[in-house]
Amino acid sequence: MATLGAWDYTILAVVLAISVAIGIYYRFVGGKQSTTTEYLLADRSMNVTPVAFSLMASFMSAVTLLGVSMEIYQYGTMFVLINLSYVLSTPVAAYLIIPVFYRLKTASVYEYLELRFGYATRLAASLSFTLQMVLYMGIVVYAPALALEAVTGLSQVFSIVIVGVVCTFYATLGGMKAVLITDIYQSLLMFAAVFSVIICAWVKAGSLGEIWRVAQENGRIDLTNFSVDPTERHTWFTQILGGSATYLAIYGVNQTQVQRLMAVKSLSAARAALWWCLPILCLLSLSTCFSGLCIYWYYRDCDPLLEGRVNSRDQVMPLFVVDTMGEYTGLAGLFVSGIFCASLSTISSIISSLAAVTLEDYLKPLVSCCAKRTLTDRQTLWYSKLLSVFFGALCIGMAFMAGSIGGLLQAALSIFGIIGGPLLGLFTLGMNVTKANEKGAIGGLLISLAFCFWIGFGQPKPPLVSLDMSTAGCPVDRSFARDIFLKATTAVAEEEHFFYLYRISYMWYAALGFVITFFGGWLLSWLFALLKWDNNQRIYQDADCTLIKHDLFVPPLAKRLQRRQMPLLVVTGTSSEIGGITTETATSPARLDEIEWEKHKAVA
């Protein structure tokens, strides 16, 4: 087992120390994190740049650096098409979803669901989010521990505790401002880690063209799978449709991301941050994909897993660092620091968002209901910090359970799809369908979650079969026991029959969850309204149900609803007070359409 040198450890120590120092700095400058708004939302005063970097770093973490590179290494380049979904989905999030949340200016996005449907819907959604983030945090902390163990031989226990303690410290002490600022330099180190792999392989191969040629000759370059079969793991349809649903579930309605967008000064700044995040996100994704081809070029004749050097292909990237960067002082330490930073940025974001949701959605309503009082701002701030510590400790505990999870990338995206897809459908239903009611929405959500958990975690599932790997260049004295085992697994996968729904690609989980929640909730709302079991009275401002709260809906629909409720200008021809024109305000929901309204304005 290789070990890091003194300079490598120095670089890693400095990186961790900087994160801690930023947390200490923001604890004692500015408002000193003395209000809940400053602690959870950075006083709504952040610039676009740190928020844009933080949006990327919050979820594109060590799972990306380790998982995406190994996805390309094993299965080829079809996954890279997911970047098209990022481009297609960003305007949907920026111009349809984010404006609705920005009008509320609350610490929890799930308050929208209470305003639109009721507290029961808010509670169901926030509990789902909490489960999603708790499951995800375990994978994110486990990833760098895996990397360090492969590179240095340090125990996973030590690595997990270091990551958990450092991110909990600066997130608890410095609040959202510290989290956002650390995300900038941590993002840069993530890029440094990926580019160090690419540059090192470039130097050894002589050119990037040689790396591409080898990948193409061995079947790694493939962007032509247009199959509509949902059991195909990656196709154009899975990556664009499934990828769009996953992207919107993360960047449109997820508390962690929306909380960052609420930290800027205006809606236009929030949109700008989301748009600037797009090229940063795509650059990291594309460069990480290419790093997978670089690693394949190096191990094309002797796969480390078949050789028995690693226990999982998620360890191949750090093994590449050991094999190629040891001769360059400090480069291995830079890579490991990038892996650490990738997890630090994500975990700190999760801790902050879980603290906000627990405080706003559980604790405050509980105190209000049971004690018949509201928490003071000082009490709220104290509880926020206490919750940050609690979730930091919880993430360490979850990391020890993540070792039993398979491929990092598929595990992470499966979690976002299984829970994120139904939540996206719930928010979309509320923002686009005025007839939707609470019972229908909750019914659609629960049915969707049950279905997604069933197909996502149902067993047995067919094992993944990677593209051909070579052992022609391996040492003669190596063991072939692993080859025999893997071939046997492949044979079982081909012969054994698996239930159809368990064979559906994990990329469809988010899309299926979205569709079931949206259309199921819509149908159930209609049925419950028909049976008079529920209604959508909550969206109206008055008891007569004539004036709709248009701010609860996406901007195009909100404008139409607002236009229908505008005061009418009526020409009477009998009044002499103001030149024969009087005004009358109508309260009926039946309004003149836009053309008639323009005609009346012209006459006036």
C-alpha positions in Angstrom: 0.0 0.0 0.0 1.4 3.4 -1.1 1.6 6.2 1.4 1.5 10.0 1.0 4.6 12.1 1.5 5.2 14.9 3.8 4.2 17.5 1.3 1.0 15.6 0.5 0.0 15.6 4.1 0.9 19.3 4.4 -1.4 20.2 1.5 -4.2 18.2 3.0 -3.8 19.8 6.4 -3.7 23.3 5.0 -6.9 22.7 3.0 -8.7 21.5 6.1 -7.3 24.4 8.2 -8.6 26.9 5.6 -12.1 25.6 5.9 -12.0 25.8 9.7 -10.5 29.3 9.5 -13.3 30.5 7.3 -15.9 29.3 9.8 -14.1 31.1 12.6 -13.8 34.3 10.5 -17.5 34.5 9.8 -18.4 33.8 13.4 -16.7 37.0 14.5 -17.2 39.5 11.6 -20.3 41.2 10.1 -23.4 40.3 12.0 -21.5 37.5 13.8 -24.3 35.0 12.9 -26.5 36.7 15.5 -29.8 36.3 13.6 -31.5 33.4 12.0 -31.7 35.1 8.6 -27.9 35.6 8.6 -27.2 32.1 9.9 -29.5 30.2 7.5 -29.7 32.6 4.5 -26.5 34.6 4.7 -28.6 37.7 5.4 -29.8 37.6 1.8 -26.7 39.6 0.8 -24.5 37.2 -1.1 -23.1 37.9 -4.6 -23.8 35.7 -7.6 -20.3 34.1 -7.9 -20.2 32.2 -4.5 -23.8 31.1 -4.9 -23.1 29.8 -8.5 -20.1 27.8 -7.3 -22.0 26.5 -4.2 -24.9 25.3 -6.4 -22.5 23.1 -8.3 -20.4 22.0 -5.3 -23.5 21.1 -3.2 -24.3 17.9 -5.1 -21.5 17.4 -7.7 -19.2 16.0 -5.0 -16.8 13.1 -4.4 -19.6 11.0 -5.9 -19.0 12.8 -9.2 -15.2 12.6 -9.1 -15.1 8.9 -8.3 -18.4 7.7 -9.7 -18.6 9.4 -13.1 -15.0 8.6 -14.0 -15.7 4.9 -13.2 -19.0 5.0 -15.1 -17.1 6.0 -18.3 -14.3 3.6 -17.5 -16.6 0.6 -17.2 -19.7 1.4 -19.4 -18.6 4.0 -22.0 -19.6 7.5 -22.8 -23.4 7.4 -23.0 -23.7 8.9 -19.5 -22.1 12.2 -20.8 -25.4 13.0 -22.6 -26.9 14.0 -19.2 -25.3 17.4 -19.7 -27.9 18.1 -22.4 -30.6 17.7 -19.7 -28.8 20.3 -17.6 -29.0 22.8 -20.5 -32.7 22.1 -21.3 -33.8 22.2 -17.6 -32.0 25.3 -16.4 -34.5 27.8 -18.0 -37.4 25.8 -16.5 -35.9 26.1 -13.0 -34.9 29.7 -13.5 -38.1 31.1 -15.0 -40.9 28.9 -13.7 -39.9 27.4 -10.4 -37.5 29.7 -8.6 -39.7 32.9 -8.9 -42.5 31.1 -6.9 -40.1 30.4 -4.0 -38.5 33.8 -4.2 -41.8 35.5 -3.5 -42.1 33.7 -0.2 -38.6 34.5 1.1 -38.8 31.8 3.8 -36.0 29.5 5.1 -37.9 26.3 4.1 -39.2 25.7 0.6 -41.8 23.4 2.1 -43.7 26.4 3.6 -45.0 26.8 0.0 -46.8 23.5 0.3 -48.5 24.6 3.5 -49.7 27.8 1.8 -50.8 25.9 -1.3 -52.3 22.7 0.3 -51.9 22.6 4.1 -49.5 21.6 6.8 -50.0 17.8 6.3 -48.6 18.1 2.8 -45.7 20.3 4.0 -44.9 17.7 6.7 -45.0 14.7 4.2 -42.7 16.5 1.8 -40.1 17.7 4.4 -40.0 14.2 6.0 -39.3 12.8 2.5 -36.5 15.3 2.0 -35.0 14.6 5.3 -34.9 10.9 4.5 -33.3 11.6 1.1 -30.5 13.8 2.5 -29.8 11.4 5.4 -29.3 8.5 2.9 -27.2 10.6 0.6 -24.9 12.0 3.2 -23.6 8.6 4.1 -22.5 8.0 0.5 -20.8 11.4 0.2 -18.7 10.9 3.4 -17.9 7.3 2.5 -16.4 8.3 -0.9 -13.3 10.2 0.3 -12.8 7.6 3.0 -12.6 5.0 0.3 -10.2 7.2 -1.7 -7.9 7.7 1.3 -7.8 4.1 2.2 -6.8 3.1 -1.3 -4.1 5.8 -1.5 -2.6 5.9 2.0 -3.8 2.9 3.9 -5.4 5.1 6.5 -8.5 3.5 8.1 -11.9 4.6 6.9 -12.9 5.4 10.4 -10.2 8.1 10.7 -11.1 9.5 7.3 -14.9 9.6 8.0 -14.5 11.3 11.3 -12.1 14.0 9.9 -14.5 14.9 7.1 -17.5 14.9 9.4 -15.9 16.9 12.2 -14.4 19.6 9.9 -17.5 20.3 7.9 -19.7 20.3 11.0 -17.4 22.7 12.7 -17.3 25.4 10.1 -20.9 25.0 9.0 -22.1 25.3 12.7 -19.8 28.2 13.6 -19.9 30.3 10.4 -23.4 29.6 9.1 -24.4 29.9 5.5 -21.8 32.6 4.7 -19.0 30.3 5.7 -20.5 27.4 3.7 -20.8 29.5 0.5 -17.3 31.0 0.7 -15.6 27.7 1.4 -17.5 26.2 -1.6 -15.6 28.5 -3.9 -12.1 27.3 -3.1 -13.3 23.8 -2.6 -14.7 23.8 -6.1 -11.4 24.9 -7.5 -9.7 22.1 -5.7 -12.2 19.6 -7.2 -11.3 20.9 -10.6 -7.6 20.6 -9.7 -8.1 17.0 -8.7 -9.8 16.1 -12.0 -7.3 18.0 -14.2 -4.4 16.4 -12.4 -5.6 13.0 -13.6 -6.1 14.3 -17.2 -2.8 16.1 -17.4 -0.9 13.1 -15.9 -2.4 10.7 -18.4 -1.8 13.3 -21.2 1.9 13.4 -20.4 2.2 9.6 -20.3 0.2 9.0 -23.5 1.9 11.8 -25.5 -1.4 13.3 -26.6 -5.1 13.5 -25.9 -5.7 12.0 -29.3 -4.0 8.8 -28.3 -6.2 8.5 -25.3 -9.3 9.0 -27.5 -8.1 6.5 -30.1 -7.6 3.8 -27.5 -11.0 4.4 -26.0 -12.6 4.3 -29.5 -10.9 1.1 -30.5 -12.0 -0.6 -27.3 -15.7 0.4 -27.5 -15.7 3.1 -24.9 -16.9 5.9 -27.2 -20.6 5.4 -27.9 -23.3 8.1 -28.2 -25.7 6.3 -30.5 -28.0 4.4 -28.2 -31.5 5.7 -29.2 -33.3 2.7 -27.7 -36.7 3.3 -26.1 -36.5 0.2 -24.0 -36.7 1.4 -20.3 -34.5 -1.5 -19.2 -31.5 -0.1 -21.2 -29.3 1.5 -18.6 -28.3 4.6 -20.5 -29.8 5.9 -23.7 -30.7 9.3 -25.2 -34.1 9.1 -23.6 -32.9 8.0 -20.1 -30.2 10.8 -20.1 -32.4 13.6 -21.4 -35.8 12.8 -19.9 -34.6 11.1 -16.8 -31.7 13.5 -16.4 -34.1 16.5 -16.7 -36.3 15.1 -14.0 -33.3 14.5 -11.7 -31.9 18.0 -12.4 -35.1 19.8 -11.6 -35.6 17.6 -8.5 -32.2 18.9 -7.3 -31.9 22.4 -8.7 -35.6 23.3 -8.8 -37.3 22.1 -5.6 -34.6 20.8 -3.3 -34.2 22.7 -0.1 -30.4 22.6 -0.2 -30.2 24.4 -3.6 -33.2 26.8 -3.2 -31.8 27.9 0.2 -28.7 29.0 -1.7 -30.7 30.9 -4.3 -32.5 32.7 -1.5 -29.2 34.0 -0.1 -28.8 36.5 -3.0 -30.3 40.0 -3.1 -32.9 39.7 -5.9 -34.7 37.3 -8.2 -32.6 38.4 -11.1 -29.5 37.6 -9.1 -30.9 34.1 -8.2 -31.5 33.5 -11.9 -28.0 34.7 -12.8 -26.5 32.3 -10.2 -28.4 29.4 -11.7 -27.3 30.3 -15.2 -23.6 30.8 -14.1 -23.8 27.4 -12.4 -24.6 25.7 -15.7 -21.2 26.1 -17.4 -19.3 25.3 -14.2 -21.4 22.2 -13.7 -21.0 21.0 -17.3 -17.3 21.7 -17.3 -16.8 19.5 -14.2 -19.1 16.8 -15.6 -17.3 16.7 -19.0 -13.8 16.8 -17.6 -14.6 14.1 -15.1 -16.0 12.0 -17.9 -12.8 12.5 -19.9 -10.8 11.5 -16.8 -12.5 8.1 -17.0 -11.1 7.7 -20.5 -7.7 8.7 -19.3 -7.8 6.1 -16.6 -9.0 3.5 -19.0 -6.0 4.3 -21.3 -3.6 3.6 -18.5 -5.2 0.3 -17.4 -6.4 -0.9 -20.8 -4.2 -4.0 -20.6 -4.6 -4.8 -16.9 -7.8 -3.9 -15.1 -7.0 -3.4 -11.4 -10.1 -5.2 -10.2 -9.4 -8.3 -12.3 -5.8 -8.2 -11.1 -7.0 -8.1 -7.5 -5.4 -4.8 -6.6 -8.7 -3.2 -5.5 -12.0 -4.5 -4.2 -14.2 -2.1 -6.1 -13.8 -0.1 -9.3 -14.7 3.0 -7.3 -11.2 2.7 -6.0 -9.5 2.7 -9.4 -9.3 6.5 -9.7 -7.3 6.9 -6.4 -5.2 3.9 -7.4 -4.4 5.7 -10.7 -3.1 8.6 -8.5 -0.9 6.2 -6.6 0.5 4.6 -9.8 1.2 7.8 -11.7 1.6 10.8 -9.5 3.9 9.5 -6.8 6.9 10.9 -8.7 5.5 14.4 -8.6 5.8 16.0 -5.1 2.5 17.1 -3.6 0.3 16.1 -6.6 -1.2 13.1 -4.9 -1.9 15.3 -1.9 -3.6 17.8 -4.2 -5.8 15.1 -5.6 -6.8 13.7 -2.1 -7.5 17.3 -1.0 -9.9 17.7 -4.0 -11.7 14.5 -3.0 -12.0 15.8 0.6 -13.3 19.2 -0.6 -15.8 17.6 -2.8 -17.4 15.9 0.2 -16.9 18.8 2.6 -18.8 21.2 0.4 -21.7 18.8 0.0 -22.0 17.7 3.6 -21.8 21.3 4.9 -24.7 22.1 2.5 -26.7 19.2 3.7 -26.2 20.0 7.3 -27.4 23.6 6.8 -30.5 22.6 4.8 -31.5 19.8 7.3 -31.1 22.3 10.2 -33.4 24.8 8.4 -36.0 22.2 7.5 -36.1 20.7 11.0 -36.4 24.1 12.6 -39.0 25.6 10.3 -41.1 22.5 9.5 -40.9 20.5 12.7 -39.7 22.5 15.7 -41.5 25.8 15.2 -45.0 24.2 14.5 -44.5 21.8 17.4 -43.7 24.7 19.9 -46.6 26.7 18.5 -49.0 23.8 18.8 -48.0 22.4 22.2 -46.6 25.5 24.1 -48.9 28.0 22.3 -46.0 30.4 21.7 -43.4 31.3 19.1 -39.7 31.0 19.5 -37.7 34.2 19.8 -35.0 34.9 17.2 -32.3 34.1 19.8 -33.9 30.8 20.6 -34.3 30.0 16.9 -30.6 30.7 16.3 -29.5 28.5 19.2 -31.7 25.6 18.0 -30.3 26.0 14.5 -26.7 25.6 15.7 -27.6 22.7 17.9 -29.3 21.0 15.0 -26.3 21.5 12.8 -24.1 19.6 15.3 -26.7 16.9 15.5 -26.9 16.3 11.7 -23.1 16.5 11.5 -22.9 13.6 14.0 -25.6 11.8 12.1 -23.7 12.0 8.8 -20.7 10.4 10.4 -22.9 7.5 11.6 -24.5 7.1 8.1 -21.1 7.0 6.5 -20.3 3.8 8.3 -23.3 2.2 6.8 -22.6 3.3 3.2 -19.9 0.7 2.6 -22.5 -1.9 1.8 -23.8 0.2 -1.1 -22.7 -0.6 -4.7 -21.5 1.8 -7.3 -21.4 5.3 -5.9 -22.8 7.2 -8.9 -25.8 4.9 -9.4 -26.5 4.8 -5.6 -26.5 8.6 -5.4 -28.7 9.2 -8.5 -31.1 6.4 -7.4 -31.7 8.2 -4.1 -32.4 11.5 -5.8 -34.7 9.8 -8.3 -36.7 7.6 -5.8 -37.5 10.6 -3.5 -36.7 13.6 -5.6 -38.9 12.7 -8.5 -42.1 12.4 -6.4 -41.3 15.7 -4.6 -40.8 17.4 -8.0 -44.2 16.1 -9.1 -45.8 17.4 -5.9 -44.4 21.0 -6.4 -45.3 20.9 -10.1 -48.8 19.9 -9.3 -49.2 22.7 -6.8 -47.7 25.4 -9.0 -49.6 24.5 -12.2 -53.0 23.0 -11.4 -55.5 25.3 -9.6 -57.9 22.4 -9.1 -55.5 20.3 -7.1 -56.4 19.8 -3.4 -54.5 18.5 -0.3 -55.8 15.0 -0.1 -55.2 14.4 -3.8 -51.7 15.8 -3.6 -50.8 13.7 -0.6 -52.3 10.6 -2.2 -50.3 11.1 -5.4 -47.1 11.6 -3.4 -47.6 8.5 -1.2 -48.4 6.3 -4.2 -45.4 7.6 -6.1 -43.0 7.1 -3.2 -44.3 3.6 -2.6 -43.8 2.7 -6.3 -40.4 4.2 -6.6 -39.1 2.6 -3.4 -40.5 -0.7 -4.7 -38.7 -0.7 -8.0 -35.6 1.1 -6.6 -34.9 -1.2 -3.7 -36.8 -4.4 -4.8 -34.7 -7.5 -5.1 -33.2 -9.4 -6.8 -31.8 -7.0 -9.4 -29.7 -8.1 -12.3 -26.0 -7.4 -11.7 -24.3 -4.7 -13.9 -22.1 -6.1 -16.6 -19.3 -3.8 -17.7 -17.6 -3.6 -21.1 -14.8 -6.0 -21.8 -11.7 -5.6 -19.6 -8.3 -6.9 -20.5 -5.8 -8.8 -18.3 -3.2 -9.3 -21.1 -0.7 -7.0 -19.6 -1.0 -8.2 -16.0 1.9 -9.9 -14.2 2.1 -13.6 -14.9 1.9 -14.6 -11.3 -1.5 -12.9 -10.7 -4.5 -14.9 -9.5 -7.4 -15.6 -11.9 -9.9 -16.4 -9.2 -11.6 -13.0 -9.6 -12.0 -13.5 -13.3 -13.8 -16.8 -12.8 -16.1 -15.2 -10.2 -16.9 -12.3 -12.5 -17.6 -14.5 -15.5 -19.9 -16.6 -13.3 -21.8 -13.5 -12.2 -22.2 -12.5 -15.8 -23.5 -15.9 -16.8 -26.1 -15.8 -14.0 -27.2 -12.4 -15.1 -27.8 -13.7 -18.6 -29.6 -16.9 -17.6 -31.7 -15.9 -14.6 -35.0 -14.2 -15.1 -35.6 -10.9 -13.2 -38.9 -9.2 -12.6 -39.4 -6.5 -15.3 -39.8 -3.5 -13.0 -36.6 -4.4 -11.2 -34.7 -4.2 -14.5 -35.8 -0.6 -15.3 -32.9 1.8 -15.6 -32.2 3.9 -12.4 -32.3 7.0 -14.6 -36.1 6.6 -15.0 -36.8 6.7 -11.3 -37.1 10.5 -11.1 -39.2 10.7 -14.2 -41.6 7.9 -13.2 -41.9 9.4 -9.7 -42.7 12.8 -11.2 -45.4 11.5 -13.6 -47.1 9.3 -11.0 -47.3 12.2 -8.4 -48.4 14.8 -10.9 -51.1 12.9 -12.8 -52.1 10.7 -9.8 -52.5 13.8 -7.6 -54.5 15.6 -10.4 -56.8 12.6 -10.8 -57.3 12.0 -7.1 -57.9 15.8 -6.6 -60.7 15.6 -9.2 -62.2 12.5 -7.6 -62.1 13.9 -4.0 -63.6 17.2 -5.2 -66.4 15.2 -7.0 -67.1 13.3 -3.9 -66.9 16.5 -1.8 -64.2 15.0 0.3 -61.8 17.9 -0.2 -61.6 21.2 -2.1 -59.0 23.8 -3.2 -60.4 26.6 -1.1 -57.0 27.4 0.3 -55.8 29.1 -2.9 -58.5 31.8 -2.6 -58.2 35.1 -0.7 -61.9 35.5 0.1 -64.7 33.3 1.5 -66.6 33.5 -1.8 -63.7 31.8 -3.6 -63.4 34.5 -6.3 -59.9 36.0 -5.8 -57.1 33.5 -6.3 -53.6 33.9 -4.6 -51.9 34.0 -7.9 -48.4 34.2 -6.4 -48.7 30.4 -5.6 -48.4 29.5 -9.3 -45.8 29.6 -12.0 -45.4 33.1 -13.6 -47.3 32.5 -16.8 -50.3 31.0 -15.0 -50.0 33.7 -12.2 -50.2 36.4 -14.9 -53.3 34.9 -16.4 -55.0 34.6 -13.1 -54.0 38.1 -12.1 -55.3 39.5 -15.4 -58.7 37.9 -14.9 -59.0 39.6 -11.6 -58.1 43.1 -12.7 -60.6 46.0 -12.0 -62.8 46.6 -15.0 -63.2 50.0 -16.6 -66.8 50.5 -17.8 -68.0 53.3 -20.2 -71.5 54.4 -19.2 -72.1 57.6 -21.3 -74.4 59.0 -18.6 -72.1 60.4 -16.0 -70.9 64.1 -16.2 -68.5 63.9 -13.3 -65.4 62.8 -15.3 -66.3 63.2 -18.9 -68.8 60.5 -19.2 -66.6 57.8 -17.7 -67.0 56.0 -14.4 -65.1 53.1 -13.0 -66.5 49.9 -11.4 -64.6 47.1 -9.7 -65.9 43.7 -10.4 -65.4 40.8 -8.0 -66.7 38.0 -10.2 -64.0 35.5 -11.5 -65.5 35.8 -14.9 -63.5 38.6 -16.5 -63.2 40.3 -19.9 -60.5 38.6 -21.9 -57.3 40.4 -22.7 -58.5 41.7 -26.1 -61.6 43.2 -24.7 -59.6 44.7 -21.8 -57.2 46.4 -24.3 -60.2 47.8 -26.2 -61.7 49.3 -23.1 -58.3 50.9 -22.2 -58.1 52.4 -25.7 -61.7 53.9 -25.4 -60.8 55.3 -22.0 
